[in-house]
Amino acid sequence: MRKQKDDKEEYGLTDNFQWHREAERKWDERADFWNQKSKAMWDEGSRKTIIPFLEKHVANGSSVADIGCGDGYGSYKLYKDGYHVTGVDISTEMVELAKKRLENESMTFIQGDFVDLPFEAESFDAVMAINCIEWTEVPVQALNEVKRVLKPGGKLCIGILGPTAMPRTNSYRRVFGEEVICNTMMPWEFASMAEETGWRIVDGHGVYKREVTEQHLEDLPEELKQALTFMWVFILEK
């Protein structure tokens, strides 16, 4: 954890509030709840378009790290589609649930922190990270860590919750000066951070609530499409 300590000093943060330890505890507590809903989200809900979208940009048979893998169902779907998958989650309880999905050496699960991944440089062809960078104390650290573990030209498929995902009860209390463990950001803020840190935005698509139709979207510029999203999914290239 020395790397995290050095990063905290660099960014002027204190050790009074252990953000990532609190995030680990929270997701340990929510593991069973998440496990009950994840399959529906990936198969027919808000995450159903993500893997088909990733497949357009990442060749079958590639090595993929699924960061923030939760109970591993998204990782399992990637594996079933022919990828070599390593799932990573900060929650040990989530990882234990994910390990129940193991079938062979093409899929593994380990506990790890987004900002201090337990991998050598240039280990993966691609990374998938859905709704998890917001749970890091300094998101740009996580983005830089992904760049470290990706091979040259590697792809990052990342999902950022949009404005219609409702006020983030996990981060709302920050307006009262309370310490929180969720860095709410808008898709366009993430895009700016990515471009400023040297990523190339290759593609993107929106996930919308059912009240938003194609007719609503057809003549809108991208920034207004993002403003209506439940989630915006980016493909970035290192």
Residue pairs with C-beta under 8 A, 6 or more apart in sequence:
1 116
3 115
3 116
4 20
4 113
4 115
4 116
5 15
7 115
7 138
7 141
8 14
8 15
8 137
11 138
13 137
13 138
17 179
19 136
19 137
19 181
20 90
20 113
20 115
20 136
20 137
22 181
23 90
23 135
23 136
23 181
24 90
24 91
24 92
26 181
27 34
27 70
27 89
27 90
27 91
27 93
27 94
27 135
28 91
28 92
28 93
28 94
29 93
31 71
31 91
31 93
31 94
31 96
31 97
32 93
34 70
34 71
34 94
35 70
35 71
35 97
38 70
38 71
38 73
38 74
39 73
41 47
41 48
42 48
42 50
42 51
42 73
42 74
42 77
46 207
46 230
46 231
47 74
47 130
47 159
47 207
49 205
49 207
49 233
50 74
50 128
50 130
50 157
50 159
50 233
51 74
51 77
51 78
51 81
53 157
53 203
53 205
53 233
53 235
54 78
54 126
54 128
54 155
54 157
54 235
55 81
56 203
57 126
57 155
57 157
57 202
57 203
57 235
58 64
58 83
58 125
58 126
58 155
58 157
59 125
60 81
60 82
60 83
61 82
61 83
61 84
62 83
62 84
62 125
62 126
63 83
63 84
63 85
63 86
63 123
63 124
63 125
63 126
64 78
64 83
64 84
64 85
64 86
64 124
64 125
64 126
64 127
64 128
65 85
65 86
65 87
65 88
65 117
65 119
65 123
65 124
65 126
65 127
65 128
65 149
66 72
66 74
66 75
66 78
66 85
66 86
66 87
66 88
66 127
66 128
66 129
67 88
67 89
67 114
67 117
67 127
67 128
67 129
67 132
67 146
68 88
68 89
68 90
68 114
68 129
68 130
68 131
68 132
68 133
68 135
69 75
69 87
69 88
69 89
69 94
69 98
69 109
70 89
70 91
70 94
70 97
70 98
71 94
71 97
71 98
71 101
72 87
72 94
72 97
72 98
72 99
72 100
72 101
72 109
73 101
74 128
74 130
75 85
75 87
75 98
75 101
75 107
75 109
76 85
76 101
76 107
78 85
78 128
79 85
79 103
79 106
79 107
83 106
84 106
84 107
85 106
85 107
85 108
86 107
86 108
86 109
86 110
86 119
86 124
87 95
87 98
87 107
87 108
87 109
87 110
88 109
88 110
88 111
88 112
88 114
88 117
88 118
89 95
89 98
89 109
89 111
89 112
90 111
90 112
90 113
90 114
90 135
91 111
92 111
95 109
95 110
95 111
98 109
99 109
101 107
101 109
102 108
102 109
110 118
112 118
114 129
114 132
114 133
114 135
114 136
114 142
114 145
115 136
115 137
115 138
115 141
115 142
115 145
116 145
117 145
117 146
117 148
117 149
119 149
120 149
121 148
121 149
122 148
122 149
122 150
122 151
122 152
122 154
123 149
123 151
124 149
124 150
124 151
124 154
125 150
125 151
125 154
125 155
126 150
126 154
126 155
126 156
126 157
127 146
127 149
127 150
127 154
127 155
127 156
127 157
127 158
128 156
128 157
128 158
129 142
129 146
129 156
129 157
129 158
129 159
130 157
130 158
130 159
130 233
131 159
131 160
131 161
131 231
133 139
133 142
133 143
133 158
133 160
133 183
133 190
134 160
134 161
134 168
134 171
134 182
134 183
134 184
134 185
135 181
135 182
135 183
136 142
136 183
137 181
137 183
139 183
139 185
139 190
139 193
140 193
140 197
143 193
143 194
143 197
143 199
144 197
146 156
147 197
147 198
147 199
147 238
150 156
150 238
151 238
152 238
153 237
153 238
154 237
154 238
155 202
155 235
155 236
155 237
155 238
156 199
156 234
156 235
156 236
156 237
156 238
157 233
157 234
157 235
158 190
158 233
158 234
158 236
159 207
159 231
159 232
159 233
159 234
160 185
160 186
160 187
160 190
160 231
160 232
160 233
160 234
161 168
161 184
161 230
161 231
162 186
162 187
162 206
162 207
162 226
162 227
162 228
162 229
162 230
162 231
162 232
163 186
163 227
163 228
163 229
164 208
164 209
164 212
164 228
164 229
164 230
165 230
165 231
168 182
168 184
170 180
170 181
170 182
170 184
171 180
171 182
171 183
171 184
172 180
173 180
174 180
185 193
186 226
187 204
187 226
187 229
187 232
187 234
188 223
188 226
190 234
191 201
191 234
194 201
194 234
194 236
195 201
199 236
199 237
199 238
200 236
200 237
201 234
201 235
201 236
202 235
202 236
202 237
203 234
203 235
204 222
204 232
204 233
204 234
204 235
205 232
205 233
206 217
206 225
206 226
206 228
206 229
206 230
206 231
206 232
206 233
207 229
207 230
207 231
207 232
207 233
208 217
208 228
208 229
208 230
209 230
212 228
216 228
217 225
217 228
220 228
226 232
